[in-house]
Amino acid sequence: MKVKGCCGLDPTTGRGKQIHLAQMLCLPFIPIMALIIQNAANMISVLQYQYEMQETISQVQISTGLGNVTEALQSERAEIAFFLFTNGSVIRRNLSEHFQYTNQLLDDLKWPKFRIGDQLFQNKILFRIRLDDFRDKITRFDTPSIDAGIQFYNRANYIFLDQLTREIKEKDASGVWRPLLAYKNLIRAIEHLGISMVFGEEYFGRGDLDHNSYLSFVTNDALGQDFLNASKSFAYWIKDRYQLLQYDYPWYSNITRRRKEIVTRVKIEPDFEKATEYFYAMLGYLDSLQKIQYEIRGKIEKTILSEVRASNSHVVIGIILLVVVLIISPVIIILVRKVTRTLQAFTETLQYKTYELRYEKKRSDMLLYQMLPPTVAQQLKQRKQVSAETYQSVTIYFSDIVGFTELASESTPMQVISLLNALYKMFDSRIELYDVYKIETIGDAYMVASGVPQRTQGKDHAAEVASMALDLLHATENFVVPHMPGERLQIRIGIHTGPVVAGVVGTKMPRYTLFGETVNVASKMEATGQRERTGGTAAFKIHITAATKEALDRAGGFIVKLRGEMEIRVKMADWGRAGSQTGAMETFWLIGKHGRLPERRVDSEREDVIDLMAENPHTDALRRERQKKKEQDSHKQSAFARALESLRSRLTG
């Protein structure tokens, strides 16, 4: 009996399997393709919206340069009007500074393509030549009236503002369209109020205005107020800022009163002080309006950027949604389920083995680096021959515990091991703060060297060892014997500086060892150190040789006291003679260091190194898992055995 599938196909045949597989793959992809098309359409619309927002941002940025030049020309117009009115007086700064500031803005401006037929504005150089020529006439008072003097600026500002409003297109985008209109209207308002200010200044300075000047004042004042009111109507916060300006600006009532006086056109006596007062008040008022203008421009840019970010989030959400749909598609899950499980199992095993290998390698490397210097260990790992090296100047430190034999005889072996472990842990943590290398420990003897295996650069090895010795001596004073809290350890220290030969000895357990008479002398310095008693308390000093004392003198800052000459048997080859004999050697006590020792504390927040004695966490977890499974199997077998035994007893009974 043949099994008929969809559309009467036999899924057991080769052709039927292929067609059935095609059906199973196509059916779930129909809604997926619909979703892809929908998301693509949404993303295209969002990208188009982003392009419009970026275009608006570019237009606002272009308008910034035009606005700055317009503001400079407005300020220059006001100063020139006052200059002409006062026959040469200046205010705030001289005209040459004004001209230089405006020229700088013009040089930085990317000259737009003006949509007018006036050739003067088709080229920046021609405009600068005309502007400089006009300024020269102003400074020579070669103008018939104030109105004629500012006419050039009125014309220039009108063209610049017209170009600025053309650059800022009225985009019907949410949150941007109204502030843009408010921004353009406020720029227009400041321009017309600036023109009216010039005629108001002339009114108070001359006592009257002619007919044309009066019409110009009324026209520009009315246009300025209309543009200002229109700007306030596009956003509530602009209206609030303007009302706050009316309350906070102290000269606003004065401006309103003077404006009414000019509108009534009553003849008055010329009053230069009143004209100057009106000029200052209007300048401050226009500066406050410009601050509101800058705030509107900033809000426009922030609004556009926030909308661009929101549209980006929509695109990301659409992409994520599409990816999720593709991932959770039933067809894809069915097709890749087995492969995925196989790959996951293989990956998990490989990852586990990788972690285990990495952990064990790190443990072995750390153990090796504790036994040998890193440079030597790297050479041994690379199967290179490590040859012995000669060091011309190395400082060696030896120390041991005074009365260690008696202390060991009164303690158990475990207590002795605990004592040495605690003491050497403290020593190891302190010497990490200095440029030294721990050579070895034999019983209660502790050996450290500086200047080897890395040749000291920038630091004096004798000073490093001396500072370390003072630090260890100070730390030992506070060390408490674990099993004898009432006892305090007393150590003696010997230091010597001289040449050594360093190399790796052995193959089964290689050790980095120092050879030479310098090692013997340093050991004898430690062994011949004595104890001085003062007031019944033991005070130990650090025993050093003359060579170390000379090195410390070069470093400076250390307090050294002469002990005297001592009979020490050394190889006289080191002293320029052959043979070995007992000779007198001048030795010293290292008492301390001038000033205060620098704070070199162990960083308690740094990550602890791997415990070399700890179990591998991956192996331990696997062992616990296997043990748990074994216990569960054993419990099941025990339960089955008990049930079987119970059944047997019933049958035999």
PETA-V999733 format. One line per field, one symbol per residue. ss: DSSP state (2 for helix, 1 for strand, 0 for the rest). psi: psi as a letter, one per 20 degrees, with the letter a starting at -180 (. if undefined). Layout:
# PETA-V999733
ss: ???
psi: ???
This chain:
# PETA-V999733
ss: 00010222010002222222222222222222222222222222222222222222222222222222222222222222222220000000002222222222222200000000002220022222222222222220000002222222222222222222222000000000222222222222222222222222222222000022222222222222222222220002222222222222000222222222222200000002222222222222222222222222222222222222222222222222222222200222222222222222222222222222222222222222222002222222200000001111111111111002222220002222222222222222222000001111110011111100000000002222222222222222200110011111001111111111111110000011111022222222222000111100111101111222222222200111111111111112222000011111111111111000000000000000000000002222222222222222222222222222222222220
psi: ppppbpkkqoiirghhgghhhhghhhgiighghghggghggghghghgghggghhgghhhhhhggghggghghgghgghhghghhjliqrpgqrhhgghggghghhhipoproqlriohhjiphggggghghgghhhghjklqhrhghhihghggghggghghghhhnqnpmqpihgghghhgghhggghghhhghhghhghghhhirqrgghghgggghgggghghghhhhiiphhggghghhghhhohjghgggghghhghhlpprppohhhggghggghghghhhhhghghhghhhggggghhhghghhhgggggggggggghgjphghgghjgghggghggggggggghgggghghhhghghgghhhqqggghhhhhjkqpoqqqpphoqpppqqrppkhghhhhjqrhhhgggghggghggghhhiiirmrppgrpocjpppqqqjqippppiqphghggghgghghghhhhjpppgimhiqpqpqqqppqpaqrpqrpprhgmqqoqqqrhhggghhhhhhjqrpppokiqppqrpprrhghgghhhhhqiqopppgaqqoporpihijjrqrprprppprrpogbqqbppqonqpoiiqpqrpohiqqphghgggghghgghghghhhghgghgggghhgghhgh.
